[in-house]
């Protein structure tokens, strides 16, 4: 570790004794706030001096000094960051109330927003199927939890319709004018403002799903009408939304009034809305109504239409380079999902997860690895093997990107859906039940990016059709560019590309496969998953998560808990989670106290430390929603403990 890195650690660490174990410091929101406050004071002083000199800063100059909600993001090579939003909303628990377990005999919807789960159920009761309901649920979440998703962003969908499985890559696409080092040394411009925006894909992805797997019993317009009504007539501000808005106001809006002036729907008398306040988005309702009446997503991407015209104008006002032709040329990619067949205990299962530039293949590789090495289920051994699977998963993920080089992508799929690579690991002595290894043992090819944000939902209908979808605008409220005339909040997905720069502290260079380029899609951490019982052909588990690079490890841990540890879905989602992404070199534990309680205070940390593991306590890691078939009924659980979600079914 360099002197600068040691200094940074000393400045920011909060000393915490963890029963004499080796540990890394926990960084919590209070210390972050102090750093942000200091940064704001510095900005105000600089701003005042410039004004006195008659040099009013340009918007771009203001933006480059802004710290986003996670001021430690630039230190992600050293720390795994807490999510300040999740840290403020809730904590994991070992004694979840049964009221958060929703049972259904026919259908189930789980999401981050209770009202959206109910709206999805209503579509099913009206004759729609899972794909139909997904359109309504996604647009509803984008309305209420507009900080995490919306038609200004993108997503990944895994869909089962009868015996047909598809993966829809609706990931955002870089502008035609984008190039590898377009941000120079000013990486903040990839986070805030017009240059951070990529072509949105969510709406086209939803329409593709509707056309391919919709029931045909409900029209496109019928699926949008409940959300139009919601925006026009209003909804109550949730605790989650209040928290996010307050954070963004203190850190960004207060510094850059040029951005704040457009955000009419989250301010009342210059004060941010609070939980229980009514929010109305009439302009967004008008946009959705135009899309509904058009009967497809085409009007959203029409270069001569009012939506594209307004968006491009606003994006250019904030320094962006998206053009009307960029919208016109956007396409979703529809492929067969990444698929692997496993036997776990007495169950034969088929796992289907997202293809494209998602992390579905990394999830499957980690699951394959765990299934090969698991041979006992005591706490220490299982946790050690799970963490080793996390580390291989993360190393493999570093090879991915939007690549059209010969058969590169297919070669990766062939390799990591097989077991040949696992045999190589064993043959080289790179796995042991008795120890962990230095990070170099896992052969990461490149430095990983740190995507954030997102929302996940799952749906099963009466005909056993199923949808697992993860949607995002990336950071909270995306680029913070809000087009008032259309009511659309635009993503900052350009920040998920790798930036060309010197190797990091571990001598890993940014991935050449994830560099910016015209029409490229940045690598995503999402891994929406459907697991089917091979004997019955029915969906057995739908699972997915929000939480950036922690998504694939969270999904893997959920699968392990349900099928290997035989835990109920309620406990799988409410219990504390672990994470390891190879670098930093430590296990992230969501809550030490709850983690110890889960394992009966059997000194599991001490035992794992003897195997070479180190620990770091965090705030909440990921928000997860899932559906599990248990006998003749469906169990639906949304992550109430971290994001106040609820399921609904019948």
Secondary structure, DSSP 8 states (H G I E B T S, - for coil): --HHHHHHHHHH------TT--EE----HHHHHHHHHHHHHHHHHHHHHHHHTT----HHHHHTT---S-TTGGGTTT-----HHHHHH----SS--GGG-EEESS-EEEESSHHHHHHHHHHHHTT--HHHHHHHHHHHHHHHSTTT--TTSEEEEEEEETTEEEEEEE--B--TT--TTTTTT-GGGGTSSGGG--B--HHHHHHHHHHHH--SSS-HHHHHHHHHHHHHH-EE--HHHHHHHHHHIIIIITT-HHHHTT-GGGEETTEE--TT-EE--HHHHHHHHHHHHHTSSHHHH-TTSHHHHHHHHHHHHTT----HHHHHT---EEE--EEEEEEETTEEEEEEE--TTSSHHHHHHHHHHHHHH-----HHHHHHHHHHHHHHHHHHHTT-SS--STTHHHHHHHHHTSSHHHHHHHHTT---SS----GGGG---SB-------EEEEEE-TT--EEEEEEE-SSTTTTSEEETTTTEEE--GGGGSB---S--TTS--B-GGGB--TT---------EEEEETTT-SEEEEEEEESGGGHHHHHHHHHHHHHTS---HHHHHHS--EE--SSSSSEEES-HHHHHHHTTT--HHHHHHHTT--EEE-S---EEEEEEEETTEEEEE--HHHH--EEEE-
